[in-house]
Amino acid sequence: MVLFFGLVISSAIFYMFEALATNQSFIKANAQVTGASFIFQFGAILLTIITLVYIFLRQLVLDEYAAA
């Protein structure tokens, strides 16, 4: 249950970063850093990795309980 909750949270944060990274007018109006688009896309990549790790860990938990 904890891993599923983490997956849901990481997916929500991933989509938030994607919405910010693709909204160029928002970035130009509010960003004080010149590489804000890169930073948002880098964050989206990190959250993708986190999501994949959660899926992997969930599979390990399922395999562990199935073996018992």
Secondary structure as UniProt FT lines:
FT   HELIX           2..22
FT   HELIX           24..30
FT   TURN            34..35
FT   HELIX           36..67
//
